[in-house]
């Protein structure tokens, strides 16, 4: 029997500050990029990555 693990990672802060975006395609701010770098470790490895096509998620 094998075990499947899922990591759920939310994107960092988008450019333009806090607001409801829906499908608005804002990229990450510099702070957002730092938040993403802080959320992962060098030893993290994934077999598959699923993501929204929006810039802030890619």
N, CA, C and O atoms as a GROMACS GRO file, in nm:
protein
  232
    1UNK      N    1   0.084  -0.118   0.000
    1UNK     CA    2   0.000   0.000   0.000
    1UNK      C    3   0.089   0.125   0.000
    1UNK      O    4   0.183   0.134   0.079
    2UNK      N    5   0.059   0.219  -0.088
    2UNK     CA    6   0.138   0.342  -0.092
    2UNK      C    7   0.055   0.459  -0.036
    2UNK      O    8  -0.068   0.455  -0.033
    3UNK      N    9   0.126   0.560   0.006
    3UNK     CA   10   0.062   0.678   0.062
    3UNK      C   11   0.085   0.795  -0.032
    3UNK      O   12   0.196   0.814  -0.083
    4UNK      N   13  -0.017   0.873  -0.055
    4UNK     CA   14  -0.007   0.992  -0.139
    4UNK      C   15  -0.014   1.115  -0.050
    4UNK      O   16  -0.101   1.126   0.036
    5UNK      N   17   0.079   1.207  -0.071
    5UNK     CA   18   0.083   1.332   0.004
    5UNK      C   19   0.053   1.448  -0.089
    5UNK      O   20   0.094   1.448  -0.205
    6UNK      N   21  -0.020   1.547  -0.038
    6UNK     CA   22  -0.050   1.668  -0.113
    6UNK      C   23   0.003   1.788  -0.036
    6UNK      O   24  -0.022   1.800   0.084
    7UNK      N   25   0.074   1.876  -0.103
    7UNK     CA   26   0.113   2.005  -0.045
    7UNK      C   27   0.025   2.110  -0.112
    7UNK      O   28   0.022   2.120  -0.234
    8UNK      N   29  -0.044   2.189  -0.033
    8UNK     CA   30  -0.124   2.298  -0.085
    8UNK      C   31  -0.052   2.429  -0.051
    8UNK      O   32  -0.029   2.460   0.066
    9UNK      N   33  -0.016   2.503  -0.154
    9UNK     CA   34   0.057   2.628  -0.134
    9UNK      C   35  -0.022   2.740  -0.201
    9UNK      O   36  -0.054   2.732  -0.320
   10UNK      N   37  -0.052   2.841  -0.125
   10UNK     CA   38  -0.122   2.957  -0.179
   10UNK      C   39  -0.019   3.057  -0.230
   10UNK      O   40   0.090   3.070  -0.174
   11UNK      N   41  -0.055   3.128  -0.336
   11UNK     CA   42   0.038   3.228  -0.391
   11UNK      C   43   0.064   3.339  -0.290
   11UNK      O   44  -0.014   3.359  -0.196
   12UNK      N   45   0.173   3.409  -0.310
   12UNK     CA   46   0.206   3.524  -0.224
   12UNK      C   47   0.125   3.646  -0.265
   12UNK      O   48   0.034   3.638  -0.347
   13UNK      N   49   0.160   3.760  -0.207
   13UNK     CA   50   0.087   3.885  -0.232
   13UNK      C   51   0.101   3.930  -0.378
   13UNK      O   52   0.213   3.942  -0.428
   14UNK      N   53  -0.010   3.953  -0.447
   14UNK     CA   54  -0.003   4.005  -0.584
   14UNK      C   55   0.029   4.155  -0.586
   14UNK      O   56   0.008   4.225  -0.487
   15UNK      N   57   0.080   4.202  -0.697
   15UNK     CA   58   0.103   4.346  -0.717
   15UNK      C   59  -0.030   4.419  -0.704
   15UNK      O   60  -0.133   4.368  -0.747
   16UNK      N   61  -0.028   4.538  -0.646
   16UNK     CA   62  -0.150   4.616  -0.633
   16UNK      C   63  -0.214   4.606  -0.496
   16UNK      O   64  -0.316   4.672  -0.471
   17UNK      N   65  -0.157   4.526  -0.405
   17UNK     CA   66  -0.209   4.519  -0.269
   17UNK      C   67  -0.331   4.430  -0.256
   17UNK      O   68  -0.367   4.354  -0.346
   18UNK      N   69  -0.394   4.442  -0.140
   18UNK     CA   70  -0.507   4.355  -0.107
   18UNK      C   71  -0.634   4.403  -0.174
   18UNK      O   72  -0.672   4.520  -0.162
   19UNK      N   73  -0.699   4.314  -0.246
   19UNK     CA   74  -0.829   4.340  -0.308
   19UNK      C   75  -0.882   4.208  -0.361
   19UNK      O   76  -0.805   4.113  -0.378
   20UNK      N   77  -1.011   4.201  -0.387
   20UNK     CA   78  -1.067   4.082  -0.449
   20UNK      C   79  -1.029   4.085  -0.596
   20UNK      O   80  -1.052   4.185  -0.664
   21UNK      N   81  -0.970   3.978  -0.648
   21UNK     CA   82  -0.922   3.976  -0.785
   21UNK      C   83  -1.003   3.884  -0.876
   21UNK      O   84  -1.017   3.913  -0.995
   22UNK      N   85  -1.056   3.776  -0.823
   22UNK     CA   86  -1.124   3.683  -0.911
   22UNK      C   87  -1.029   3.633  -1.018
   22UNK      O   88  -0.931   3.565  -0.986
   23UNK      N   89  -1.055   3.665  -1.142
   23UNK     CA   90  -0.968   3.621  -1.253
   23UNK      C   91  -0.877   3.732  -1.303
   23UNK      O   92  -0.812   3.715  -1.406
   24UNK      N   93  -0.870   3.844  -1.232
   24UNK     CA   94  -0.777   3.951  -1.271
   24UNK      C   95  -0.636   3.895  -1.262
   24UNK      O   96  -0.601   3.830  -1.164
   25UNK      N   97  -0.555   3.919  -1.362
   25UNK     CA   98  -0.427   3.850  -1.377
   25UNK      C   99  -0.307   3.933  -1.331
   25UNK      O  100  -0.219   3.963  -1.411
   26UNK      N  101  -0.304   3.971  -1.203
   26UNK     CA  102  -0.191   4.046  -1.149
   26UNK      C  103  -0.076   3.950  -1.116
   26UNK      O  104  -0.100   3.843  -1.060
   27UNK      N  105   0.048   3.988  -1.149
   27UNK     CA  106   0.163   3.906  -1.109
   27UNK      C  107   0.192   3.927  -0.961
   27UNK      O  108   0.131   4.013  -0.897
   28UNK      N  109   0.285   3.850  -0.908
   28UNK     CA  110   0.325   3.867  -0.768
   28UNK      C  111   0.407   3.995  -0.751
   28UNK      O  112   0.480   4.037  -0.841
   29UNK      N  113   0.392   4.057  -0.634
   29UNK     CA  114   0.477   4.169  -0.597
   29UNK      C  115   0.612   4.113  -0.550
   29UNK      O  116   0.629   3.991  -0.540
   30UNK      N  117   0.707   4.202  -0.522
   30UNK     CA  118   0.835   4.155  -0.467
   30UNK      C  119   0.812   4.083  -0.335
   30UNK      O  120   0.874   3.980  -0.308
   31UNK      N  121   0.722   4.137  -0.251
   31UNK     CA  122   0.689   4.069  -0.125
   31UNK      C  123   0.628   3.932  -0.153
   31UNK      O  124   0.660   3.835  -0.084
   32UNK      N  125   0.543   3.923  -0.253
   32UNK     CA  126   0.480   3.795  -0.289
   32UNK      C  127   0.583   3.691  -0.329
   32UNK      O  128   0.572   3.574  -0.291
   33UNK      N  129   0.684   3.732  -0.406
   33UNK     CA  130   0.791   3.639  -0.444
   33UNK      C  131   0.869   3.593  -0.321
   33UNK      O  132   0.904   3.476  -0.310
   34UNK      N  133   0.895   3.685  -0.229
   34UNK     CA  134   0.966   3.647  -0.107
   34UNK      C  135   0.882   3.550  -0.024
   34UNK      O  136   0.936   3.455   0.034
   35UNK      N  137   0.752   3.574  -0.017
   35UNK     CA  138   0.663   3.483   0.057
   35UNK      C  139   0.667   3.343  -0.004
   35UNK      O  140   0.667   3.244   0.068
   36UNK      N  141   0.670   3.335  -0.136
   36UNK     CA  142   0.676   3.204  -0.202
   36UNK      C  143   0.810   3.135  -0.175
   36UNK      O  144   0.813   3.015  -0.147
   37UNK      N  145   0.919   3.210  -0.181
   37UNK     CA  146   1.050   3.150  -0.151
   37UNK      C  147   1.054   3.100  -0.006
   37UNK      O  148   1.113   2.996   0.022
   38UNK      N  149   0.992   3.175   0.084
   38UNK     CA  150   0.990   3.136   0.226
   38UNK      C  151   0.902   3.013   0.251
   38UNK      O  152   0.921   2.943   0.351
   39UNK      N  153   0.807   2.986   0.161
   39UNK     CA  154   0.711   2.877   0.181
   39UNK      C  155   0.766   2.740   0.144
   39UNK      O  156   0.708   2.638   0.180
   40UNK      N  157   0.878   2.737   0.071
   40UNK     CA  158   0.932   2.608   0.029
   40UNK      C  159   1.073   2.591   0.085
   40UNK      O  160   1.140   2.687   0.122
   41UNK      N  161   1.116   2.465   0.090
   41UNK     CA  162   1.248   2.429   0.139
   41UNK      C  163   1.328   2.368   0.024
   41UNK      O  164   1.271   2.315  -0.071
   42UNK      N  165   1.459   2.376   0.033
   42UNK     CA  166   1.546   2.321  -0.071
   42UNK      C  167   1.518   2.173  -0.093
   42UNK      O  168   1.524   2.124  -0.206
   43UNK      N  169   1.487   2.101   0.014
   43UNK     CA  170   1.466   1.956   0.003
   43UNK      C  171   1.325   1.919  -0.046
   43UNK      O  172   1.299   1.800  -0.069
   44UNK      N  173   1.235   2.015  -0.064
   44UNK     CA  174   1.102   1.985  -0.116
   44UNK      C  175   1.112   1.930  -0.258
   44UNK      O  176   1.186   1.984  -0.341
   45UNK      N  177   1.039   1.823  -0.285
   45UNK     CA  178   1.035   1.762  -0.418
   45UNK      C  179   0.892   1.724  -0.449
   45UNK      O  180   0.820   1.675  -0.362
   46UNK      N  181   0.850   1.745  -0.572
   46UNK     CA  182   0.715   1.710  -0.614
   46UNK      C  183   0.721   1.628  -0.741
   46UNK      O  184   0.805   1.652  -0.828
   47UNK      N  185   0.632   1.531  -0.752
   47UNK     CA  186   0.621   1.452  -0.874
   47UNK      C  187   0.533   1.521  -0.976
   47UNK      O  188   0.554   1.508  -1.097
   48UNK      N  189   0.434   1.596  -0.928
   48UNK     CA  190   0.341   1.667  -1.016
   48UNK      C  191   0.306   1.801  -0.953
   48UNK      O  192   0.298   1.813  -0.831
   49UNK      N  193   0.285   1.901  -1.038
   49UNK     CA  194   0.240   2.032  -0.990
   49UNK      C  195   0.117   2.071  -1.070
   49UNK      O  196   0.119   2.071  -1.193
   50UNK      N  197   0.010   2.104  -1.000
   50UNK     CA  198  -0.113   2.153  -1.062
   50UNK      C  199  -0.130   2.298  -1.020
   50UNK      O  200  -0.118   2.330  -0.902
   51UNK      N  201  -0.157   2.386  -1.115
   51UNK     CA  202  -0.169   2.527  -1.083
   51UNK      C  203  -0.268   2.597  -1.175
   51UNK      O  204  -0.295   2.550  -1.285
   52UNK      N  205  -0.319   2.707  -1.129
   52UNK     CA  206  -0.401   2.794  -1.212
   52UNK      C  207  -0.309   2.857  -1.318
   52UNK      O  208  -0.190   2.872  -1.294
   53UNK      N  209  -0.363   2.893  -1.433
   53UNK     CA  210  -0.281   2.959  -1.535
   53UNK      C  211  -0.256   3.108  -1.506
   53UNK      O  212  -0.183   3.173  -1.580
   54UNK      N  213  -0.315   3.163  -1.398
   54UNK     CA  214  -0.296   3.304  -1.368
   54UNK      C  215  -0.152   3.331  -1.326
   54UNK      O  216  -0.087   3.246  -1.265
   55UNK      N  217  -0.100   3.451  -1.360
   55UNK     CA  218   0.039   3.487  -1.334
   55UNK      C  219   0.077   3.472  -1.188
   55UNK      O  220   0.188   3.427  -1.157
   56UNK      N  221  -0.012   3.509  -1.096
   56UNK     CA  222   0.023   3.503  -0.954
   56UNK      C  223   0.037   3.360  -0.905
   56UNK      O  224   0.092   3.337  -0.797
   57UNK      N  225  -0.010   3.264  -0.980
   57UNK     CA  226  -0.001   3.123  -0.941
   57UNK      C  227   0.109   3.047  -1.012
   57UNK      O  228   0.161   2.948  -0.960
   58UNK      N  229   0.146   3.090  -1.128
   58UNK     CA  230   0.250   3.021  -1.202
   58UNK      C  231   0.384   3.047  -1.143
   58UNK      O  232   0.484   2.996  -1.193
   0.00000   0.00000   0.00000
